[in-house]
Amino acid sequence: MKELPERIHDDTNGLDYVLVGDYYIPALRLTEESRPIGHWGAQA
């Protein structure tokens, strides 16, 4: 069996993927966002 690359890039959707076990999982990052949240979670 050939070795699979640890990271791949899909040009069709622009996402990077990381090999976890036998599966490729999208390498997603959340943006740092700070915004005030009002009473009961509604935006102020």
Secondary structure, DSSP 8 states (H G I E B T S, - for coil): -----SEEEETTTTEEEEEETTEEEE----------B-GGG-B-
